[in-house]
Amino acid sequence: MATISIDGRGDTPEEAVQDMGKRMEPLVLKGFTPISEVEIVDTGTNKVLEHFQVTDPEFALHMQPQKGKSGSKNPLLEEHKPPMHHEYPYVARLTLEG
C-alpha cells in the first residue's frame, strides 16, 4: 500500500487545517485513509503546537471552510506553484495510506 503525507498551509492553525482538508478530500475519494494524527506545526520554530485525531469532533469543525475568507493571500502564487512551507507560519501535516 502507498502512503502519502500532505501539508496544509495557512496564516493561522485553522487555515492550515482547512487547506489540509482541501488537499485530503480528493485522496479520500480515491480510497486513501488517514493513518496518523494531524500535527499543527509552527514553521518558524518547526515545533509541533498541537496534534489530534481526524475523528476528533473538534477537528471536524476546523476542516470546514470559513465563510467570507478568501483563502490564500496571493492568488497568483496558487496559479503558478503551490505555496512553500516558509511562506506561511503554520502547517498541518497528515499521512494517508491507500
C-alpha positions in Angstrom: 0.0 0.0 0.0 1.2 3.5 -0.8 1.5 6.2 1.8 1.2 9.9 1.2 2.0 12.8 3.5 0.2 16.0 2.9 0.6 19.5 4.4 -1.9 22.2 4.6 -0.6 25.8 4.9 -2.1 28.9 6.5 -1.6 32.2 8.3 -3.4 30.6 11.3 -3.6 27.0 12.5 -7.3 26.9 11.4 -6.4 28.0 7.9 -3.7 25.3 7.7 -6.2 22.6 8.8 -8.7 23.9 6.2 -6.1 23.8 3.5 -5.1 20.3 4.5 -8.7 19.2 4.3 -9.0 20.5 0.8 -5.9 18.5 -0.2 -7.0 15.4 1.7 -10.5 15.3 0.1 -9.6 14.0 -3.4 -7.2 11.4 -1.8 -10.0 10.1 0.4 -12.3 9.8 -2.6 -9.6 7.7 -4.3 -9.6 5.3 -1.3 -6.8 6.7 1.0 -7.4 6.7 4.7 -5.6 8.7 7.4 -3.1 6.7 9.4 -1.6 9.4 11.6 -2.6 12.2 13.8 -2.8 15.7 12.5 0.1 17.8 13.6 -0.1 21.6 13.7 3.5 22.9 13.2 4.9 26.4 13.7 7.2 26.8 10.6 9.3 29.5 12.4 10.4 27.1 15.2 9.5 23.8 13.5 7.8 22.7 16.7 4.5 20.8 17.0 2.0 23.1 18.7 -0.9 20.6 18.9 -2.0 17.3 17.5 -5.3 15.5 17.3 -7.1 12.6 15.5 -9.0 13.1 12.3 -12.0 11.6 14.0 -11.9 14.2 16.8 -15.2 16.2 16.6 -13.4 19.4 17.3 -11.1 18.7 14.4 -14.0 18.2 12.1 -15.1 21.8 12.8 -11.7 23.1 11.8 -11.9 21.3 8.5 -14.9 23.3 7.4 -14.0 26.3 5.3 -14.8 29.7 6.9 -17.4 31.8 5.0 -16.1 35.1 3.7 -12.4 34.1 3.8 -10.5 34.4 0.5 -8.0 31.6 1.3 -4.5 32.3 0.1 -3.2 35.8 0.4 -1.6 35.8 -3.1 -3.8 34.3 -5.8 -1.0 34.4 -8.4 1.0 32.1 -6.2 -1.6 29.4 -6.4 -1.7 29.6 -10.2 2.0 29.1 -10.7 3.1 26.8 -7.9 1.8 25.5 -4.5 2.9 27.7 -1.5 6.1 26.6 0.2 6.4 25.9 3.9 8.3 29.1 4.6 5.6 31.3 3.0 3.1 30.5 5.8 3.6 30.5 9.6 1.6 27.3 10.2 1.5 23.8 8.6 -1.0 21.0 9.3 0.5 17.6 8.5 -1.2 14.2 8.0 -0.2 10.8 6.5 -2.7 8.8 4.5 -2.5 5.2 3.2 -4.2 3.7 0.2 
